[in-house]
Amino acid sequence: MSAEQLLPAASVAVSLIALGLSTILLTRQNKQLEHERNALAILEAINRLTDAAAMGAFEGLQGVNSRYPTDEDILEHFDNSDDDRALLLVAQYFETVATLARRKVLDASLLVDAVGYMIRVRWETIRDFIFRLRRIRGNQYIFENFEWLAMYSAWWRELPRPPGDTNYDEKQFGDLEFKV
């Protein structure tokens, strides 16, 4: 092979190596960016679930089932009531996030790891009333995604944590005493 042929071949080889290395580095960077986007999406979802307006709606919904003792009371007095408006707000916040988690747009395990107890408590606040509302309206899908996320949280809570993962080891901190 002559020098005239060797130089272009070496140039092509260097270009291919650079292209391969660039591809590897861009793939790693893309994965990092994806993790960052997912983290931001989870943080935004948690922000929605813990929003003051949503928490206020749940405070107002305490005892909602007992405020409508009969099905007739729901039919006559629920629509356009404060409770109806509070449930619409809950749907806006909780049902939306739960739908995204159920459709695997958001990682449900991260959500329930962070705020699972709160999700279960909030579902418990409205559960009996929602079951009645579904039956009365003949719509089994009312708040189905919120219910799914609460049930997922109850299920996930009971799963064993990853074996060998230091962050889930009960002896991770040994005899260390917490001090401020």
C-alpha positions as CSV (number, residue, x, y, z in Angstrom):
1,M,0.0,0.0,0.0
2,S,1.5,3.4,-1.0
3,A,1.6,6.5,1.1
4,E,-1.1,8.0,-1.1
5,Q,-3.5,5.2,-0.2
6,L,-2.4,4.9,3.4
7,L,-3.2,8.4,4.4
8,P,-6.9,8.3,3.3
9,A,-7.4,4.9,4.9
10,A,-6.0,6.2,8.2
11,S,-8.2,9.2,7.9
12,V,-11.3,7.0,7.4
13,A,-10.2,4.8,10.3
14,V,-9.8,7.8,12.6
15,S,-13.2,9.1,11.5
16,L,-14.9,5.8,12.2
17,I,-13.3,5.6,15.7
18,A,-14.3,9.2,16.4
19,L,-17.9,8.4,15.2
20,G,-18.1,5.3,17.4
21,L,-16.7,7.1,20.4
22,S,-19.2,10.0,19.9
23,T,-22.1,7.5,19.6
24,I,-21.1,5.9,22.9
25,L,-20.8,9.2,24.7
26,L,-24.0,10.6,23.3
27,T,-25.9,7.4,24.3
28,R,-24.6,7.8,27.9
29,Q,-25.5,11.5,27.9
30,N,-29.0,10.7,26.5
31,K,-29.6,8.2,29.3
32,Q,-28.5,10.8,31.9
33,L,-30.8,13.4,30.4
34,E,-33.6,10.8,30.4
35,H,-33.0,10.2,34.1
36,E,-33.1,13.9,34.8
37,R,-36.4,14.3,32.9
38,N,-37.9,11.4,34.8
39,A,-36.8,12.9,38.1
40,L,-38.2,16.3,37.2
41,A,-41.5,14.6,36.2
42,I,-41.7,12.7,39.4
43,L,-41.0,15.8,41.5
44,E,-43.7,17.7,39.6
45,A,-46.2,14.9,40.2
46,I,-45.4,14.9,43.9
47,N,-45.8,18.6,43.9
48,R,-49.2,18.2,42.4
49,L,-50.2,15.5,44.8
50,T,-49.1,17.6,47.8
51,D,-50.4,20.9,46.5
52,A,-52.2,23.1,49.2
53,A,-55.3,23.3,47.1
54,A,-55.6,19.5,46.8
55,M,-54.9,19.1,50.5
56,G,-57.6,21.7,51.3
57,A,-60.0,19.8,49.1
58,F,-59.4,16.6,51.0
59,E,-59.9,18.4,54.3
60,G,-63.3,19.6,53.0
61,L,-64.1,16.0,51.9
62,Q,-63.7,14.6,55.4
63,G,-67.0,12.8,56.2
64,V,-68.4,13.3,52.7
65,N,-70.1,9.9,52.8
66,S,-72.0,10.7,56.0
67,R,-73.2,14.1,54.6
68,Y,-75.2,12.2,52.0
69,P,-76.8,9.4,54.0
70,T,-79.0,8.1,51.2
71,D,-78.6,7.7,47.5
72,E,-81.4,10.2,47.1
73,D,-79.4,12.8,49.0
74,I,-76.6,12.3,46.5
75,L,-78.9,12.7,43.6
76,E,-80.6,15.8,44.9
77,H,-77.8,17.6,46.7
78,F,-74.4,16.6,45.5
79,D,-74.2,18.1,42.0
80,N,-72.7,21.7,42.2
81,S,-72.1,21.4,45.9
82,D,-68.8,22.2,47.7
83,D,-68.1,18.5,47.8
84,D,-68.7,18.2,44.0
85,R,-66.2,21.0,43.4
86,A,-63.7,19.5,45.8
87,L,-63.9,16.1,44.0
88,L,-63.3,17.9,40.7
89,L,-60.2,19.4,42.2
90,V,-59.1,16.0,43.5
91,A,-59.6,14.6,40.0
92,Q,-57.6,17.4,38.5
93,Y,-54.6,16.6,40.8
94,F,-54.8,13.0,41.8
95,E,-56.6,11.3,39.0
96,T,-54.3,12.9,36.4
97,V,-51.1,11.9,38.1
98,A,-52.5,8.4,38.8
99,T,-53.5,8.0,35.1
100,L,-49.9,8.9,34.1
101,A,-48.5,6.4,36.6
102,R,-50.9,3.6,35.5
103,R,-50.0,4.2,31.8
104,K,-46.3,4.0,32.8
105,V,-45.6,7.6,31.8
106,L,-44.5,8.1,35.4
107,D,-42.8,5.5,37.6
108,A,-45.6,4.4,40.0
109,S,-43.0,2.8,42.4
110,L,-41.2,6.1,42.8
111,L,-44.4,7.9,43.5
112,V,-45.6,5.5,46.1
113,D,-42.2,5.2,47.7
114,A,-42.2,9.0,48.2
115,V,-45.8,9.7,49.1
116,G,-47.6,6.3,49.2
117,Y,-48.9,6.7,52.7
118,M,-50.5,10.1,51.8
119,I,-52.0,8.6,48.7
120,R,-53.6,5.7,50.7
121,V,-54.9,8.0,53.4
122,R,-56.4,10.4,50.8
123,W,-58.1,7.5,49.0
124,E,-59.5,6.3,52.3
125,T,-61.0,9.7,52.8
126,I,-63.3,9.4,49.7
127,R,-63.3,5.7,49.0
128,D,-66.7,4.7,50.4
129,F,-68.4,7.8,48.8
130,I,-66.8,7.1,45.5
131,F,-68.0,3.5,45.5
132,R,-71.6,4.8,46.1
133,L,-71.2,7.5,43.5
134,R,-70.1,4.8,40.9
135,R,-73.1,2.7,41.7
136,I,-75.6,5.5,41.6
137,R,-74.2,7.0,38.4
138,G,-73.7,3.6,36.8
139,N,-70.0,4.5,36.0
140,Q,-67.4,2.1,37.5
141,Y,-64.6,4.3,36.1
142,I,-65.0,7.3,38.4
143,F,-61.6,7.8,40.1
144,E,-60.5,4.3,38.9
145,N,-56.9,5.5,38.4
146,F,-56.7,7.1,41.8
147,E,-58.0,3.8,43.3
148,W,-55.4,1.9,41.2
149,L,-52.6,4.1,42.6
150,A,-53.7,3.6,46.2
151,M,-54.0,-0.1,45.7
152,Y,-50.6,-0.2,43.9
153,S,-49.2,1.6,47.0
154,A,-50.7,-0.9,49.4
155,W,-49.3,-3.7,47.2
156,W,-45.9,-2.2,46.7
157,R,-45.5,-1.5,50.5
158,E,-45.5,-5.2,51.1
159,L,-42.9,-6.1,48.5
160,P,-39.5,-7.1,49.8
161,R,-36.8,-4.5,49.1
162,P,-34.0,-5.4,46.8
163,P,-31.6,-7.9,48.5
164,G,-28.0,-6.7,48.7
165,D,-28.9,-3.0,48.1
166,T,-27.1,-1.0,50.8
167,N,-29.9,1.6,50.9
168,Y,-32.4,-1.0,52.0
169,D,-30.1,-2.9,54.5
170,E,-31.5,-2.6,58.0
171,K,-27.9,-2.5,59.3
172,Q,-26.7,0.1,56.9
173,F,-25.9,2.6,59.6
174,G,-24.9,0.0,62.2
175,D,-25.0,1.5,65.7
176,L,-24.9,5.1,64.5
177,E,-27.0,7.4,66.6
178,F,-28.7,10.3,64.8
179,K,-27.7,13.7,66.1
180,V,-28.6,17.2,64.8
